[in-house]
Amino acid sequence: GLKTDFSVAYYDYELGSVGGADAGDFRTNLVRSDGLYVSDYDLLDLLARASWTGISEQWPITFTINHVTNLGAAVDDDTALGVDLSIGRAVQPHDLSFEYGYGEAEVDAVLAAFSHDNYSIATNYMAHELGVSYVLMPNVNLSASLYHYKPLESAYAGALVPHEWLDRVRLNLTISY
């Protein structure tokens, strides 16, 4: 009833130009006065997961940990961590799953253009997430998530009030075909 897996990935972003980029691409990474990124983005991504189906196949318990280090960062704020715990599955009609997640991403840990879009800040955050998913019928899933987050380092908070918690609710109806 116990399954584990471990993955390692390396991403090397070669950004010769930022032409065509918009504000959403930069969001919260550090940018020089000429508009280019301060850091290079050479990311080492480690992921470990353990799932246990000892209670039942319908109620697996899964623990996931994800750690990223930007080896090309020009600043010390170069790591991100995510820890998730989920109970249940959302595969067959009437399946239900619950999730809690905790995450931190320092300002130049990851490339903001590809980072979390559930928050108004893509990096430099500390966050908690509560989620629930329910399968209404085959290929139709309803989910809700509550995100509770704040800037991690006040030096990089920008227009946000440092240490002020923000909230966002996301509701999704997903139809697969």
ROVEX-874464 format. One record per residue: residue number from 1; residue in one letter; x, y, z of N, C-alpha, C, O in turn. Coordinates in nm, 3 decimals, decimal comma, padded with zeros to 5 digits. Atoms other than C-alpha are relative to their C-alpha. Layout:
<pts>
   nr  rest      n.u      n.v      n.w     ca.u     ca.v     ca.w      c.u      c.v      c.w      o.u      o.v      o.w
  NUM     A        X        Y        Z        X        Y        Z        X        Y        Z        X        Y        Z
...
</pts>
This chain:
<pts>
   nr  rest      n.u      n.v      n.w     ca.u     ca.v     ca.w      c.u      c.v      c.w      o.u      o.v      o.w
    1     G   00,079  -00,122   00,000   00,000   00,000   00,000   00,082   00,127   00,000   00,026   00,236  -00,008
    2     L  -00,085  -00,119  -00,002   00,300   00,235   00,010   00,075   00,013  -00,132   00,141  -00,081  -00,177
    3     K  -00,073  -00,029   00,124   00,438   00,395  -00,307   00,081   00,127   00,024   00,034   00,221   00,088
    4     T  -00,083  -00,119  -00,009   00,724   00,641  -00,325   00,061   00,029  -00,136   00,079  -00,061  -00,218
    5     D  -00,077  -00,035   00,120   00,893   00,829  -00,603   00,082   00,125   00,029   00,048   00,206   00,116
    6     F  -00,092  -00,112  -00,014   01,174   01,079  -00,634   00,040   00,045  -00,139   00,073  -00,038  -00,225
    7     S  -00,035  -00,054   00,131   01,246   01,308  -00,927   00,098   00,115   00,015   00,095   00,189   00,113
    8     V  -00,095  -00,111   00,006   01,525   01,547  -01,017  -00,012   00,060  -00,140  -00,015  -00,011  -00,240
    9     A   00,005  -00,069   00,129   01,502   01,808  -01,291   00,093   00,120   00,005   00,119   00,176   00,111
   10     Y  -00,084  -00,119   00,012   01,729   02,085  -01,415  -00,054   00,083  -00,116  -00,073   00,032  -00,226
   11     Y   00,050  -00,091   00,101   01,599   02,387  -01,606   00,102   00,112  -00,019   00,144   00,174   00,079
   12     D  -00,095  -00,106   00,030   01,836   02,629  -01,777  -00,066   00,094  -00,100  -00,068   00,066  -00,220
   13     Y   00,067  -00,096   00,086   01,650   02,929  -01,913   00,103   00,091  -00,066   00,183   00,154   00,003
   14     E  -00,087  -00,089   00,076   01,839   03,114  -02,187  -00,086   00,115  -00,050  -00,164   00,099  -00,144
   15     L   00,083  -00,116   00,032   01,685   03,460  -02,206   00,085   00,106  -00,069   00,134   00,198  -00,004
   16     G  -00,079  -00,095   00,077   01,865   03,649  -02,482  -00,068   00,135  -00,014  -00,002   00,236  -00,036
   17     S   00,076  -00,123   00,015   01,589   03,908  -02,499  -00,129  -00,012   00,079  -00,181  -00,121   00,099
   18     V   00,130  -00,001  -00,066   01,280   04,010  -02,309  -00,103   00,071  -00,088  -00,210   00,111  -00,041
   19     G   00,093  -00,059   00,095   01,117   04,154  -02,619  -00,127  -00,082  -00,006  -00,121  -00,205  -00,013
   20     G   00,128   00,069   00,004   00,749   04,068  -02,627  -00,052  -00,038   00,138  -00,167  -00,080   00,151
   21     A   00,043   00,031  -00,137   00,736   04,014  -02,250  -00,092   00,112   00,049  -00,082   00,226   00,005
   22     D   00,085  -00,101  -00,062   00,471   04,192  -02,046   00,020  -00,002   00,151   00,100  -00,082   00,201
   23     A  -00,018  -00,012  -00,145   00,439   04,287  -01,678  -00,026  -00,133   00,071   00,036  -00,160   00,174
   24     G   00,028   00,129  -00,060   00,297   03,943  -01,599   00,117  -00,095  -00,006   00,129  -00,185   00,077
   25     D  -00,119   00,086   00,012   00,621   03,781  -01,714   00,102   00,031   00,109   00,174  -00,059   00,153
   26     F  -00,099  -00,039  -00,100   00,830   03,975  -01,464  -00,057  -00,009   00,141   00,014  -00,046   00,235
   27     R   00,073  -00,011  -00,126   00,576   04,010  -01,183   00,088   00,032   00,121   00,089   00,148   00,163
   28     T  -00,070  -00,031  -00,125   00,808   03,980  -00,880   00,147  -00,039  -00,001   00,210  -00,034   00,105
   29     N  -00,145   00,023   00,005   01,157   03,879  -00,999   00,072   00,135   00,001   00,013   00,237  -00,033
   30     L  -00,079  -00,123   00,000   01,434   04,135  -00,958   00,041   00,034  -00,142   00,085  -00,053  -00,218
   31     V  -00,029  -00,047   00,135   01,489   04,344  -01,272   00,097   00,118   00,009   00,082   00,204   00,096
   32     R  -00,097  -00,110   00,005   01,780   04,576  -01,357  -00,065   00,125  -00,060  -00,177   00,118  -00,111
   33     S   00,054  -00,126   00,053   01,730   04,939  -01,463  -00,020  -00,006  -00,152  -00,102   00,069  -00,205
   34     D   00,019   00,012   00,145   01,764   04,833  -01,830  -00,112  -00,097  -00,036  -00,135  -00,125  -00,154
   35     G   00,114   00,087   00,024   01,466   04,598  -01,788   00,032  -00,148  -00,006  -00,060  -00,229  -00,019
   36     L  -00,038   00,141   00,004   01,662   04,271  -01,790   00,002  -00,057   00,142   00,013   00,017   00,240
   37     Y  -00,003   00,066  -00,130   01,656   04,015  -01,509   00,136   00,018   00,068   00,239   00,019   00,001
   38     V  -00,123  -00,007  -00,078   01,915   04,052  -01,231   00,068  -00,137   00,001   00,190  -00,146  -00,014
   39     S  -00,053   00,136  -00,011   01,957   03,675  -01,202  -00,016  -00,078  -00,129  -00,100  -00,047  -00,213
   40     D   00,020   00,102   00,102   02,003   03,392  -01,445  -00,090  -00,105   00,065  -00,100  -00,108   00,188
   41     Y   00,090   00,100  -00,058   01,759   03,102  -01,399   00,045  -00,139  -00,041   00,005  -00,191  -00,145
   42     D  -00,049   00,137   00,014   01,936   02,767  -01,368  -00,053  -00,075   00,121   00,007  -00,073   00,228
   43     L   00,075   00,055  -00,113   01,695   02,571  -01,152   00,025  -00,149   00,019   00,012  -00,228  -00,075
   44     L  -00,009   00,140  -00,041   01,764   02,245  -00,970  -00,126  -00,029   00,080  -00,149   00,031   00,185
   45     D   00,132   00,029  -00,056   01,424   02,094  -00,885  -00,003  -00,144   00,052   00,016  -00,238  -00,024
   46     L   00,008   00,132  -00,064   01,391   01,802  -00,638  -00,143  -00,022   00,048  -00,202   00,065   00,111
   47     L   00,138   00,032  -00,036   01,054   01,630  -00,586  -00,004  -00,140   00,059   00,049  -00,234   00,000
   48     A   00,018   00,130  -00,063   00,969   01,346  -00,347  -00,147  -00,014   00,039  -00,210   00,081   00,084
   49     R   00,141   00,024  -00,031   00,629   01,185  -00,296  -00,014  -00,138   00,062   00,053  -00,233   00,022
   50     A   00,034   00,128  -00,060   00,492   00,909  -00,075  -00,152  -00,008   00,008  -00,217   00,084   00,057
   51     S   00,145   00,022  -00,005   00,138   00,767  -00,109  -00,027  -00,131   00,072   00,042  -00,231   00,053
   52     W   00,038   00,119  -00,076  -00,029   00,520   00,122  -00,149  -00,025  -00,019  -00,231   00,063   00,005
   53     T   00,140   00,038   00,022  -00,353   00,337   00,039  -00,046  -00,101   00,105  -00,137  -00,180   00,079
   54     G   00,032   00,095  -00,106  -00,368   00,143   00,367  -00,142   00,009   00,051  -00,200  -00,093   00,089
   55     I   00,139  -00,014  -00,047  -00,707   00,284   00,467  -00,094  -00,057  -00,105  -00,175  -00,144  -00,076
   56     S   00,078   00,051   00,113  -00,867   00,226   00,125   00,050   00,065  -00,127   00,116   00,168  -00,123
   57     E  -00,038  -00,057   00,130  -00,811   00,287  -00,245  -00,065   00,136  -00,022  -00,008   00,222  -00,089
   58     Q   00,072  -00,126   00,019  -01,067   00,569  -00,230   00,056   00,111   00,089   00,034   00,229   00,061
   59     W  -00,051  -00,099  -00,092  -00,889   00,745   00,057   00,152  -00,010   00,017   00,200  -00,030   00,129
   60     P  -00,146   00,002  -00,014  -00,515   00,746  -00,020   00,048   00,127   00,073  -00,016   00,232   00,068
   61     I  -00,065  -00,114  -00,066  -00,290   00,973   00,184   00,131   00,023  -00,074   00,214  -00,068  -00,085
   62     T  -00,119  -00,031   00,079  -00,020   01,147  -00,018   00,073   00,120   00,060   00,012   00,223   00,089
   63     F  -00,086  -00,107  -00,049   00,269   01,359   00,108   00,102   00,032  -00,109   00,169  -00,058  -00,160
   64     T  -00,091  -00,042   00,107   00,473   01,561  -00,145   00,085   00,116   00,051   00,035   00,206   00,119
   65     I  -00,089  -00,110  -00,032   00,775   01,782  -00,095   00,079   00,037  -00,126   00,132  -00,051  -00,195
   66     N  -00,067  -00,051   00,120   00,929   01,999  -00,370   00,096   00,111   00,043   00,055   00,207   00,107
   67     H  -00,101  -00,100  -00,035   01,253   02,196  -00,328   00,071   00,045  -00,127   00,116  -00,037  -00,206
   68     V  -00,065  -00,057   00,118   01,398   02,430  -00,593   00,110   00,096   00,047   00,090   00,176   00,138
   69     T  -00,110  -00,094  -00,022   01,733   02,610  -00,588   00,039   00,059  -00,134   00,061  -00,014  -00,231
   70     N  -00,045  -00,068   00,121   01,825   02,869  -00,849   00,151   00,015   00,008   00,202   00,102   00,080
   71     L  -00,146  -00,003  -00,002   02,194   02,804  -00,912   00,057   00,121  -00,072   00,176   00,150  -00,060
   72     G  -00,045  -00,118   00,073   02,213   03,115  -01,131  -00,042   00,131   00,066  -00,027   00,237   00,005
   73     A   00,048  -00,123  -00,066   02,072   03,363  -00,877   00,115   00,093   00,035   00,222   00,049   00,077
   74     A  -00,099  -00,103  -00,034   02,262   03,687  -00,826  -00,019   00,048   00,144   00,060   00,129   00,193
   75     V   00,028  -00,036  -00,139   02,112   03,721  -00,475  -00,011  -00,128   00,081  -00,022  -00,237   00,025
   76     D   00,011   00,117  -00,088   02,093   03,489  -00,175  -00,142  -00,055   00,008  -00,161  -00,168   00,053
   77     D   00,140   00,043  -00,006   01,712   03,467  -00,203  -00,033  -00,087  -00,121  -00,099  -00,042  -00,215
   78     D  -00,001   00,085   00,119   01,728   03,168  -00,439  -00,066  -00,137   00,017  -00,043  -00,226  -00,064
   79     T   00,060   00,132  -00,022   01,520   02,880  -00,294  -00,151   00,009   00,012  -00,207   00,113   00,048
   80     A   00,145   00,014  -00,015   01,161   02,763  -00,298  -00,028  -00,137   00,059   00,045  -00,233   00,035
   81     L   00,039   00,126  -00,064   00,987   02,492  -00,097  -00,151  -00,011  -00,003  -00,223   00,085   00,025
   82     G   00,143   00,028  -00,006   00,645   02,334  -00,129  -00,021  -00,133   00,070   00,048  -00,230   00,041
   83     V   00,035   00,122  -00,072   00,493   02,074   00,105  -00,151  -00,015  -00,009  -00,225   00,077   00,026
   84     D   00,142   00,024   00,016   00,153   01,919   00,033  -00,041  -00,132   00,066   00,032  -00,230   00,062
   85     L   00,061   00,120  -00,056  -00,068   01,668   00,214  -00,140  -00,011  -00,057  -00,219   00,082  -00,046
   86     S   00,135   00,019   00,054  -00,373   01,525   00,041  -00,058  -00,131   00,050   00,012  -00,229   00,073
   87     I   00,074   00,118  -00,045  -00,636   01,278   00,153  -00,117  -00,018  -00,095  -00,194   00,075  -00,118
   88     G   00,108   00,030   00,093  -00,875   01,111  -00,088   00,048   00,007  -00,144   00,163   00,039  -00,173
   89     R  -00,030  -00,005   00,142  -00,889   01,092  -00,463  -00,116   00,068  -00,072  -00,227   00,074  -00,020
   90     A   00,103  -00,064   00,081  -01,082   01,275  -00,733   00,012  -00,057  -00,141   00,060   00,011  -00,232
   91     V  -00,017   00,072   00,125  -01,097   01,019  -01,016  -00,135  -00,046  -00,056  -00,165  -00,024  -00,173
   92     Q   00,128   00,057   00,043  -01,439   00,852  -01,031  -00,116   00,084   00,055  -00,098   00,158   00,152
   93     P   00,114  -00,078  -00,049  -01,788   01,003  -00,988  -00,021  -00,018   00,151  -00,015  -00,129   00,204
   94     H   00,026  -00,012  -00,143  -01,860   01,107  -00,628   00,125  -00,016   00,086   00,115  -00,020   00,209
   95     D  -00,125  -00,002  -00,077  -01,492   01,085  -00,527   00,022   00,140   00,056  -00,022   00,239  -00,002
   96     L  -00,025  -00,125  -00,070  -01,378   01,355  -00,287   00,145  -00,001   00,048   00,194  -00,104   00,094
   97     S  -00,137  -00,010  -00,053  -01,029   01,478  -00,196   00,017   00,135   00,069  -00,046   00,235   00,034
   98     F  -00,032  -00,120  -00,077  -00,891   01,733   00,049   00,152   00,020  -00,006   00,227  -00,077  -00,010
   99     E  -00,143  -00,028   00,008  -00,553   01,907   00,036   00,036   00,119   00,087  -00,038   00,217   00,097
  100     Y  -00,062  -00,114  -00,066  -00,338   02,129   00,253   00,139   00,015  -00,059   00,211  -00,084  -00,077
  101     G  -00,133  -00,025   00,053  -00,028   02,292   00,111   00,064   00,120   00,067  -00,004   00,216   00,104
  102     Y  -00,078  -00,113  -00,051   00,244   02,518   00,244   00,112   00,025  -00,100   00,174  -00,069  -00,150
  103     G  -00,107  -00,031   00,093   00,490   02,700   00,022   00,069   00,131   00,030   00,010   00,224   00,085
  104     E  -00,080  -00,123  -00,004   00,765   02,958   00,018   00,080   00,006  -00,128   00,134  -00,094  -00,174
  105     A  -00,086  -00,021   00,117   00,940   03,105  -00,284   00,071   00,133   00,019   00,007   00,238   00,026
  106     E  -00,076  -00,123  -00,013   01,219   03,356  -00,244   00,000   00,074  -00,134  -00,037   00,016  -00,236
  107     V   00,022  -00,091   00,113   01,237   03,647  -00,490   00,058  -00,050  -00,133  -00,008  -00,033  -00,236
  108     D  -00,057   00,049   00,126   01,469   03,489  -00,751   00,021  -00,151   00,001   00,112  -00,203  -00,063
  109     A  -00,007   00,146  -00,006   01,410   03,121  -00,670  -00,047  -00,064  -00,130   00,009  -00,164  -00,174
  110     V   00,058   00,054   00,123   01,204   03,061  -00,983  -00,031   00,115  -00,094  -00,035   00,231  -00,052
  111     L   00,036  -00,101   00,099   01,117   03,246  -01,302  -00,148   00,034   00,016  -00,234  -00,053  -00,003
  112     A   00,137  -00,041  -00,031   00,802   03,444  -01,220  -00,098  -00,026  -00,114  -00,215  -00,052  -00,090
  113     A   00,089   00,022   00,115   00,662   03,403  -01,572  -00,065  -00,137   00,004  -00,175  -00,156  -00,049
  114     F   00,053   00,135  -00,006   00,610   03,033  -01,499  -00,039  -00,041   00,142  -00,061  -00,159   00,169
  115     S   00,027   00,030  -00,140   00,536   03,057  -01,127  -00,150   00,004   00,029  -00,233   00,016  -00,061
  116     H   00,137   00,012  -00,051   00,217   03,038  -00,921  -00,089   00,113  -00,049  -00,058   00,230  -00,025
  117     D   00,091  -00,105   00,046  -00,072   03,225  -01,085  -00,121   00,016   00,091  -00,210   00,095   00,062
  118     N   00,113  -00,012  -00,093  -00,309   03,178  -00,790   00,019   00,114   00,099  -00,074   00,147   00,173
  119     Y  -00,029  -00,112  -00,089  -00,145   03,464  -00,600   00,026   00,123  -00,085   00,057   00,113  -00,203
  120     S  -00,032  -00,123   00,071  -00,099   03,826  -00,693   00,151   00,023  -00,005   00,197   00,114  -00,074
  121     I  -00,147  -00,007   00,005   00,275   03,775  -00,631   00,051  -00,138  -00,041   00,006  -00,240   00,010
  122     A  -00,046   00,127   00,056   00,467   03,508  -00,822   00,120  -00,057   00,074   00,143  -00,178   00,072
  123     T  -00,113   00,043  -00,082   00,776   03,494  -00,599   00,000   00,088   00,124  -00,083   00,177   00,137
  124     N  -00,007  -00,072  -00,126   00,877   03,629  -00,258  -00,131  -00,013   00,078  -00,191   00,087   00,118
  125     Y   00,123   00,022  -00,076   00,579   03,470  -00,083   00,015  -00,116   00,097   00,100  -00,204   00,081
  126     M   00,026   00,111  -00,090   00,482   03,246   00,205  -00,150  -00,025  -00,012  -00,229   00,069  -00,006
  127     A   00,142   00,025   00,028   00,150   03,070   00,147  -00,050  -00,129   00,064   00,024  -00,226   00,082
  128     H   00,073   00,118  -00,045  -00,102   02,825   00,288  -00,115  -00,019  -00,099  -00,173   00,078  -00,147
  129     E   00,111   00,029   00,091  -00,361   02,651   00,069  -00,085  -00,111   00,059  -00,033  -00,212   00,107
  130     L   00,096   00,104  -00,033  -00,673   02,455   00,158  -00,082  -00,026  -00,125  -00,130   00,068  -00,189
  131     G   00,075   00,031   00,121  -00,846   02,272  -00,123  -00,088  -00,121   00,016  -00,064  -00,208   00,100
  132     V   00,090   00,114   00,005  -01,128   02,032  -00,193  -00,039  -00,022  -00,146  -00,061   00,073  -00,220
  133     S   00,043   00,036   00,136  -01,219   01,847  -00,516  -00,106  -00,107   00,008  -00,101  -00,196   00,093
  134     Y   00,109   00,096   00,005  -01,531   01,653  -00,604  -00,028  -00,033  -00,146  -00,037   00,057  -00,229
  135     V   00,032   00,042   00,137  -01,606   01,450  -00,918  -00,151  -00,011  -00,010  -00,212  -00,100   00,049
  136     L   00,146  -00,003   00,018  -01,963   01,533  -01,022  -00,050  -00,117  -00,083  -00,148  -00,183  -00,048
  137     M   00,034   00,108   00,093  -01,979   01,284  -01,308   00,124  -00,028  -00,082   00,220   00,049  -00,072
  138     P  -00,121   00,026   00,078  -01,731   01,126  -01,549   00,043   00,126  -00,077  -00,037   00,190  -00,145
  139     N  -00,062  -00,113   00,071  -01,499   01,397  -01,685  -00,044   00,138   00,048  -00,015   00,238  -00,018
  140     V   00,042  -00,131  -00,054  -01,653   01,674  -01,470   00,042   00,009   00,147  -00,004  -00,069   00,231
  141     N  -00,054  -00,016  -00,135  -01,469   01,796  -01,160  -00,028   00,141   00,050  -00,013   00,238  -00,024
  142     L   00,022  -00,129  -00,065  -01,559   02,076  -00,920   00,102   00,011   00,112   00,117  -00,080   00,194
  143     S  -00,100  -00,018  -00,105  -01,285   02,218  -00,699  -00,003   00,143   00,052  -00,044   00,236  -00,016
  144     A  -00,010  -00,131  -00,064  -01,233   02,506  -00,459   00,130   00,004   00,079   00,170  -00,094   00,141
  145     S  -00,124  -00,019  -00,076  -00,915   02,645  -00,308  -00,001   00,135   00,068  -00,048   00,234   00,011
  146     L  -00,021  -00,124  -00,074  -00,844   02,907  -00,045   00,149   00,017   00,016   00,218  -00,071   00,067
  147     Y  -00,142  -00,033  -00,011  -00,502   03,072  -00,063   00,015   00,113   00,100  -00,053   00,216   00,090
  148     H  -00,029  -00,099  -00,104  -00,370   03,265   00,237   00,150   00,025  -00,008   00,229  -00,064   00,025
  149     Y  -00,141  -00,023   00,031  -00,038   03,432   00,155   00,043   00,143   00,035  -00,039   00,231   00,055
  150     K  -00,056  -00,132  -00,028   00,193   03,725   00,224   00,140   00,008  -00,058   00,200  -00,095  -00,089
  151     P  -00,139  -00,013   00,044   00,525   03,868   00,106   00,094  -00,066   00,102   00,073  -00,056   00,223
  152     L  -00,096   00,070  -00,085   00,816   03,667   00,243   00,102   00,097   00,059   00,125   00,097   00,180
  153     E  -00,100  -00,098  -00,043   01,077   03,945   00,261  -00,051   00,141  -00,028  -00,087   00,172  -00,142
  154     S   00,054  -00,136   00,019   00,969   04,305   00,315   00,084   00,082  -00,099   00,031   00,173  -00,162
  155     A  -00,085  -00,074   00,094   01,267   04,431   00,108  -00,049  -00,014  -00,144  -00,023   00,073  -00,226
  156     Y   00,047   00,025   00,136   01,101   04,282  -00,203  -00,153   00,007  -00,011  -00,210  -00,041  -00,109
  157     A   00,147  -00,002  -00,003   00,734   04,349  -00,112  -00,060   00,096  -00,102  -00,178   00,083  -00,136
  158     G   00,052  -00,095   00,098   00,700   04,636  -00,362  -00,114   00,081   00,058  -00,103   00,136   00,167
  159     A   00,115  -00,078  -00,043   00,359   04,803  -00,335  -00,082  -00,070   00,107  -00,170  -00,008   00,168
  160     L   00,074   00,073  -00,103   00,229   04,532  -00,100   00,049   00,039   00,139   00,165   00,076   00,157
  161     V  -00,037  -00,029  -00,138   00,226   04,592   00,274   00,072  -00,123   00,055   00,014  -00,231   00,060
  162     P  -00,074   00,115  -00,053   00,498   04,370   00,424  -00,075  -00,062   00,119  -00,133   00,009   00,201
  163     H   00,059   00,077  -00,110   00,367   04,102   00,659  -00,153   00,005   00,004  -00,213  -00,045   00,099
  164     E   00,146  -00,001   00,004   00,004   04,168   00,559  -00,048  -00,123  -00,078  -00,008  -00,145  -00,192
  165     W   00,052   00,121   00,064  -00,181   03,845   00,481  -00,107   00,036  -00,102  -00,191   00,123  -00,078
  166     L   00,097  -00,019   00,106  -00,381   03,834   00,159  -00,073  -00,132  -00,021  -00,021  -00,239   00,012
  167     D   00,078   00,121   00,024  -00,653   03,587   00,060  -00,054   00,000  -00,142  -00,084   00,104  -00,200
  168     R   00,060   00,018   00,131  -00,779   03,450  -00,268  -00,075  -00,133   00,001  -00,026  -00,232   00,055
  169     V   00,080   00,123   00,015  -01,051   03,195  -00,341  -00,009  -00,031  -00,148  -00,036   00,058  -00,229
  170     R   00,011   00,042   00,139  -01,050   02,997  -00,663  -00,097  -00,116  -00,008  -00,084  -00,215   00,063
  171     L   00,097   00,105   00,027  -01,344   02,790  -00,786   00,019  -00,045  -00,145   00,030   00,038  -00,235
  172     N  -00,020   00,052   00,135  -01,300   02,563  -01,086  -00,103  -00,108  -00,031  -00,131  -00,194   00,052
  173     L   00,079   00,107   00,057  -01,538   02,355  -01,291   00,076  -00,047  -00,122   00,091   00,027  -00,220
  174     T  -00,084   00,052   00,106  -01,328   02,133  -01,514  -00,075  -00,109  -00,076  -00,125  -00,205  -00,016
  175     I   00,064   00,099   00,086  -01,475   01,941  -01,806   00,108  -00,055  -00,093   00,169   00,020  -00,170
  176     S  -00,102   00,065   00,084  -01,242   01,692  -01,976  -00,070  -00,072  -00,114  -00,176  -00,133  -00,096
  177     Y   00,056   00,072   00,115  -01,309   01,555  -02,321   00,109  -00,053  -00,088   00,081  -00,116  -00,189
</pts>
